[in-house]
Amino acid sequence: MVIVFIISCGGSPPSRERRVILSGMASDCLFCRIAAREVAASVVYEDDDFLAFLDHRPLFEGHTLLVPKVHYETLPDLPETLAGPFLTRAQLLCRAVEQALGASGTFVAINNRVSQSVPHLHLHIVPRRPKDGLKGFFWPRRKYSSDERTKAVQKDIAALIGRPAAHTRES
C-alpha cells in the first residue's frame, strides 16, 4: 500500500502540488518498479540505498542512470543523509563508465521536474569523447541583461538559502 500526502508548494505555477510517498515506493513509478525488480533493467550497480542501470534509450552506449531505491521525485527531496552517498556513487559510476567505454570523460546531469521523463530522482552519467556530436549544454546560453540584474538574482537566491552571498564577481 502506498500512502500519499498532497503538499501544496509555493512557486510557479501557484499552488502546484507534489506527492510525498511515505512507503518508499510509488506503484506507478517505473524506477520504483525497477528497484523492486518488477521491471527488468540492465543493472550495473546496487547497494542498500541506490541502484544504477543502463538507460534504455542512451545518448551513447554506457549511458547510465543512478537512482535512490526509495522514491524521491527531485534532488531537493532527497534527504541530506543520502545526498553525500548519492554523489559518492555517482563518482564511482563516472570512473567505471569512463574506463569501461574507453571514454575521455563523462557528462553528468539531473533534471528536476522540467525535462524529467520519469518523476523519480535520477542522475545521468553519459560517456563523452571529443567530437562525439554533443555540443556543450543542449540549449543556448545567455548573458544577464545588466550587472544590476546579476546582483538582484544573486541576492534573491542567497536570501532563500539564508546566508548572504560570500562574494560578488567583479566585471
Secondary structure by P-SEA (a helix, b strand, c coil): cbbbbbbbbbccccbbbbbbbccccccccaaaaaaaccccccccccccccccccccccccccbbbbbccccccccccccccaaaaaaaaaaaaaaaaaaaacccbbbbbcccccccccccbbbbbbbbccccccccccbbbbccccaaaaaaaaaaaaaaacccccccccc
